[in-house]
Amino acid sequence: MCFLSIVPWFICRSIRAKIDVVSELTKKGLNFDIRSLKVGDFLWIAREKEHLAVKAKRKPRELVLDFIVERKRGDDLAVSIKDGRYTCQKFRMKMSSLRRVIYLVEEGQRFQNKGLSDQAFHQALANIEIQDGFMVKRTDNLEKTANYIVMMTRYLERVYSTKTLTSCSYEQRFEDGSREFNLNQPMHNLLTFSIFSAVSKTNQAKTMSQAFLLQLLALDGISPSKAAAIVAKYPTMRLLAAGYDNCSTDAEKQLLLRDIKFGIGLRNIGPVLSRKLYRLYCEEGALI
């Protein structure tokens, strides 16, 4: 499927807590839909122009652009860090397969009665950027959050309006995830909104490769691009085990994954993470 003529469209998650944002975006004249999203609070789609769909006698086709936003008020983020929801939500954002995950944090009055230190709060945000590979955008209040959403919508409309967009499978998305993301390239492979919604469900069946990917993403220090690169080289745990078995020495096993390329700039996985995964899969006892 190829979209040569598209209309970027903003999607807002349909839960009561987002009513304040909806009201602010309406004041600013932004066109958007409110839908049930299984992951994230805001995203953008490329929607086929209405007259083309009418001519073909079908509903407009939709592709999910590579940007998704999780919005957190500072106080809510503090609570989610303490009760563990923070880790679960980050994991589900990684599994969306979208290339630019944005954690939007409204920092006003973030510590009121929440019992979280300033140091712990900022360390959590640093971990989101460095370990998880997310973008962190900080705002002071609701109005500035809405301004950011409007700005992003206009920016994506300008950038994607000249691109050729094609649909692809969920598996292909993670293969693409091991390569550098370049928004300026002329063609982009994207999920349909229906596939995105289906794979975001927590109870869906997983292939062996998806299960392996899930396990890697659950580990500290492994971003979606790193996990995708490892799974592209070794699609299952069995194939990774075979790779270790083919090594002649323990030293060779420890560095088996070192030179796998990932992400922006096609950097190496590196020896530290390679040794960590060696300990996990090849040594007895707890991973430390």
C-alpha positions as CSV (number, residue, x, y, z in Angstrom):
1,M,0.0,0.0,0.0
2,C,1.4,3.4,-0.9
3,F,0.2,6.8,0.1
4,L,1.3,9.5,-2.3
5,S,-1.2,12.0,-1.1
6,I,-1.7,12.2,2.7
7,V,-3.1,14.4,5.5
8,P,-1.1,14.2,8.8
9,W,-3.7,13.9,11.6
10,F,-3.3,14.1,15.3
11,I,-4.7,11.4,17.6
12,C,-5.5,11.9,21.3
13,R,-6.0,9.1,23.7
14,S,-9.6,8.7,24.9
15,I,-9.5,8.7,28.7
16,R,-10.9,11.2,31.2
17,A,-7.6,12.4,32.4
18,K,-6.8,13.9,28.9
19,I,-9.9,16.2,28.9
20,D,-7.7,19.2,30.0
21,V,-5.4,18.7,26.9
22,V,-8.4,18.2,24.6
23,S,-9.9,21.5,25.7
24,E,-6.6,23.4,25.3
25,L,-5.9,21.9,21.8
26,T,-9.5,22.8,20.7
27,K,-8.9,26.5,21.7
28,K,-5.8,26.5,19.5
29,G,-7.7,25.2,16.5
30,L,-6.0,21.9,16.1
31,N,-7.8,19.2,14.2
32,F,-7.7,15.8,15.9
33,D,-9.4,12.6,16.6
34,I,-10.0,11.0,20.0
35,R,-9.5,7.2,20.0
36,S,-8.7,4.4,22.3
37,L,-4.9,4.0,22.3
38,K,-3.4,0.9,24.0
39,V,-0.1,2.7,24.4
40,G,0.9,6.3,24.6
41,D,-1.3,9.4,24.9
42,F,-0.8,11.1,21.6
43,L,0.3,10.1,18.1
44,W,0.1,11.1,14.5
45,I,-1.3,9.3,11.4
46,A,-1.1,9.8,7.7
47,R,-4.7,9.6,6.5
48,E,-5.5,9.2,2.8
49,K,-7.3,12.2,1.4
50,E,-11.1,11.8,1.5
51,H,-11.8,12.3,-2.2
52,L,-9.3,9.5,-3.1
53,A,-11.0,7.1,-0.7
54,V,-14.5,8.1,-2.0
55,K,-13.4,7.5,-5.6
56,A,-12.1,4.1,-4.7
57,K,-15.3,3.4,-2.7
58,R,-13.7,2.7,0.7
59,K,-12.7,4.3,3.9
60,P,-9.6,6.4,4.0
61,R,-6.5,4.3,4.7
62,E,-4.3,5.3,7.7
63,L,-0.6,4.8,8.6
64,V,1.0,5.6,12.0
65,L,3.8,8.1,11.7
66,D,7.0,7.4,13.6
67,F,6.3,9.7,16.6
68,I,4.4,8.9,19.8
69,V,4.0,10.9,23.0
70,E,3.6,9.7,26.6
71,R,2.4,12.7,28.7
72,K,3.1,12.8,32.4
73,R,2.4,15.5,34.9
74,G,5.4,15.6,37.3
75,D,3.3,14.4,40.3
76,D,2.0,11.5,38.3
77,L,5.5,10.5,37.1
78,A,6.7,10.6,40.7
79,V,3.9,8.2,41.8
80,S,4.5,5.9,38.8
81,I,8.2,5.7,39.6
82,K,7.4,4.6,43.2
83,D,4.7,2.0,42.3
84,G,6.4,0.5,39.3
85,R,4.1,1.7,36.6
86,Y,6.9,3.7,35.1
87,T,8.9,0.6,34.1
88,C,5.9,-1.1,32.6
89,Q,4.8,2.0,30.6
90,K,8.4,2.4,29.2
91,F,8.4,-1.2,28.1
92,R,5.1,-0.9,26.3
93,M,6.3,2.3,24.6
94,K,9.4,0.4,23.3
95,M,7.1,-2.4,22.0
96,S,5.2,0.1,19.9
97,S,8.0,-0.1,17.3
98,L,7.7,3.6,16.6
99,R,11.1,5.2,16.1
100,R,10.7,8.5,18.1
101,V,9.2,7.9,21.5
102,I,8.7,11.3,23.4
103,Y,8.2,11.5,27.1
104,L,6.5,14.8,27.7
105,V,6.8,15.9,31.3
106,E,4.9,18.8,32.9
107,E,7.1,19.6,35.9
108,G,4.9,22.1,37.8
109,Q,4.4,21.1,41.5
110,R,5.8,17.7,40.9
111,F,6.7,16.8,44.4
112,Q,3.6,17.9,46.3
113,N,3.0,15.1,48.9
114,K,4.6,12.5,46.6
115,G,7.7,11.7,48.7
116,L,10.2,11.6,45.8
117,S,13.5,13.4,46.0
118,D,14.6,15.9,43.3
119,Q,17.6,13.7,42.6
120,A,15.5,10.5,42.1
121,F,13.2,12.4,39.7
122,H,15.9,13.8,37.5
123,Q,17.8,10.4,37.6
124,A,14.6,8.8,36.2
125,L,14.4,11.3,33.4
126,A,18.1,10.8,32.6
127,N,17.5,7.0,32.5
128,I,14.7,7.5,30.0
129,E,17.0,9.4,27.7
130,I,20.3,7.5,28.1
131,Q,19.2,3.9,28.8
132,D,15.9,3.8,27.0
133,G,16.7,6.0,24.1
134,F,13.6,8.2,24.4
135,M,13.3,11.9,23.8
136,V,12.4,13.9,26.9
137,K,10.5,17.2,26.5
138,R,9.8,19.2,29.6
139,T,7.1,21.9,29.9
140,D,6.0,24.1,32.8
141,N,2.2,23.9,32.3
142,L,-0.7,22.6,30.3
143,E,-0.6,25.5,27.8
144,K,3.0,24.9,26.9
145,T,2.2,21.2,26.5
146,A,-0.5,22.1,24.0
147,N,1.8,24.5,22.2
148,Y,4.3,21.7,21.8
149,I,1.7,19.3,20.4
150,V,0.6,22.0,17.9
151,M,4.2,22.7,16.9
152,M,4.9,19.0,16.4
153,T,1.8,18.6,14.3
154,R,2.7,21.5,12.0
155,Y,6.3,20.1,11.7
156,L,5.2,16.6,10.9
157,E,2.7,17.9,8.4
158,R,5.5,19.8,6.6
159,V,8.0,17.0,6.7
160,Y,5.8,14.0,5.7
161,S,3.7,15.8,3.0
162,T,6.5,15.2,0.5
163,K,7.2,11.6,1.4
164,T,6.1,8.3,-0.1
165,L,4.7,6.1,2.7
166,T,4.1,2.4,2.5
167,S,2.6,-0.1,4.9
168,C,4.7,-3.0,6.4
169,S,4.4,-5.8,8.9
170,Y,5.2,-5.5,12.6
171,E,8.2,-7.8,12.1
172,Q,9.5,-5.6,9.3
173,R,9.3,-2.6,11.6
174,F,11.7,-4.2,14.1
175,E,14.1,-5.1,11.3
176,D,14.0,-1.5,10.2
177,G,14.6,-0.5,13.9
178,S,18.2,-1.8,13.7
179,R,19.0,0.8,11.0
180,E,19.5,4.5,11.3
181,F,16.3,6.5,11.4
182,N,16.4,9.3,8.8
183,L,13.3,11.4,8.6
184,N,14.7,13.0,5.4
185,Q,14.6,9.8,3.3
186,P,12.0,9.9,0.6
187,M,10.2,6.6,1.5
188,H,9.0,5.4,4.9
189,N,7.7,1.9,5.9
190,L,4.9,2.4,8.5
191,L,2.3,0.3,10.4
192,T,-1.4,0.7,9.6
193,F,-3.4,2.0,12.5
194,S,-5.2,-1.3,12.8
195,I,-2.0,-3.3,13.0
196,F,-0.5,-0.8,15.5
197,S,-3.7,-1.1,17.7
198,A,-3.5,-4.9,17.5
199,V,0.2,-5.3,18.5
200,S,-0.3,-2.8,21.3
201,K,-2.6,-5.2,23.1
202,T,-0.9,-6.8,26.1
203,N,-2.5,-10.2,25.6
204,Q,-1.7,-10.9,22.0
205,A,0.1,-14.1,20.9
206,K,3.9,-13.7,20.3
207,T,6.2,-15.4,17.8
208,M,9.5,-16.8,19.1
209,S,11.3,-13.7,17.7
210,Q,8.9,-11.3,19.4
211,A,9.2,-13.2,22.7
212,F,13.0,-12.9,22.4
213,L,12.7,-9.2,21.7
214,L,10.4,-8.7,24.7
215,Q,12.9,-10.4,26.9
216,L,15.7,-8.2,25.7
217,L,13.7,-5.0,26.1
218,A,12.9,-5.9,29.7
219,L,16.7,-5.6,30.5
220,D,18.2,-2.3,31.7
221,G,20.4,-0.6,29.2
222,I,18.8,-2.1,26.1
223,S,17.0,0.3,23.9
224,P,14.6,-0.7,21.1
225,S,17.3,-0.1,18.5
226,K,19.8,-2.3,20.3
227,A,17.2,-5.1,20.8
228,A,16.1,-4.9,17.2
229,A,19.7,-5.2,16.0
230,I,20.4,-8.2,18.2
231,V,17.2,-10.0,17.0
232,A,18.0,-9.1,13.4
233,K,21.3,-11.0,13.8
234,Y,19.9,-13.8,16.1
235,P,16.1,-14.0,15.6
236,T,15.6,-16.5,18.5
237,M,17.3,-17.4,21.7
238,R,18.1,-20.8,20.2
239,L,20.0,-19.2,17.4
240,L,21.9,-17.0,19.8
241,A,22.7,-20.1,21.9
242,A,24.1,-21.7,18.7
243,G,26.2,-18.6,18.1
244,Y,27.7,-19.0,21.5
245,D,28.3,-22.7,20.9
246,N,30.2,-21.9,17.8
247,C,32.7,-19.8,19.7
248,S,36.0,-21.4,20.6
249,T,36.6,-19.7,24.0
250,D,34.7,-17.9,26.7
251,A,36.5,-14.7,25.8
252,E,35.1,-15.0,22.3
253,K,31.6,-15.7,23.6
254,Q,31.8,-12.6,25.8
255,L,32.4,-10.4,22.8
256,L,30.0,-12.2,20.4
257,L,27.6,-9.3,20.2
258,R,30.1,-6.5,20.5
259,D,30.3,-5.5,16.9
260,I,26.6,-5.6,16.0
261,K,25.5,-2.2,14.6
262,F,22.5,-0.4,15.8
263,G,20.7,2.9,15.8
264,I,21.7,6.4,14.7
265,G,25.2,6.4,13.3
266,L,25.3,2.6,13.3
267,R,27.2,2.3,16.5
268,N,28.5,-1.0,17.9
269,I,26.6,-2.7,20.7
270,G,30.0,-2.7,22.6
271,P,31.8,-5.0,25.0
272,V,29.9,-4.0,28.2
273,L,26.5,-5.0,27.0
274,S,27.9,-8.0,25.1
275,R,29.4,-9.3,28.3
276,K,26.2,-8.6,30.3
277,L,24.2,-10.7,27.8
278,Y,26.9,-13.4,27.9
279,R,26.5,-13.7,31.7
280,L,22.7,-13.8,31.3
281,Y,22.6,-16.6,28.7
282,C,25.8,-18.6,29.4
283,E,26.6,-18.4,33.1
284,E,24.7,-20.1,36.0
285,G,23.3,-18.0,38.8
286,A,21.8,-14.5,39.0
287,L,22.7,-11.8,36.5
288,I,24.6,-9.0,38.3
